[in-house]
Amino acid sequence: MKKIALIIAIVAFSSIGFAQNGAKIEFREDNNTIDYGTINKTQDSGVRSFTFTNTGNAPLIITGVQSTSSCTILSKQNDSILPGKSGSIEVKYNMVPGPIRKTITVESNAVNYPEGRIALKIKGEVLTN
C-alpha cells in the first residue's frame, strides 16, 4: 500500500513539472483563419481583425508581426497582454482580384506554440464587379 501511495505521489509531482507555465495565446478564429468569403473589390475595405486572449499565467508579448505580399499589418498589440486579457491584430488585404491565400506570422513569448511563432491565415476570393 505504501508503494502505491509513493508511486501516485511521484507521478503527481512529476506532472506538475511538465505543465507549461507562461503566456499562452488563443485566437478566436477557427484554425487561426479568417475567411473573407467572396467579396467585391469596390464594396469591401479588406480590413479584418484577429482577436486573441492570453490564457496563460504570465504577460504575453507580441514581438513581431509579418505578412506575405498584398497584405498589410495595420495595427498590432504593442503593450504586454496580462493573463485573461484580450488583444487584436488588424490586417488589410490589398483587394487584388482573384483568390486570397495569405499568411501572417506572429512572433511572441507564447509557450503553447513552437518558438512562440503563430501562423495566421486569410482566405477568400476578390471579384472585380
LINPEKA-V649157 format. One record per helix or strand. SS is the DSSP state (@ for helix, = for strand). FROM is the first residue (numbers start at 1). TO is the last residue. If there is no record, write none. Layout:
BEGIN
<<SS | FROM | TO> <SS | FROM | TO>>
END
This chain:
BEGIN
<<@ | 2 | 18> <= | 25 | 27> <@ | 30 | 32> <= | 33 | 40> <= | 47 | 54> <= | 60 | 60> <= | 62 | 67> <= | 71 | 75> <= | 81 | 81> <= | 86 | 93> <= | 98 | 108> <@ | 114 | 116> <= | 117 | 127>>
END
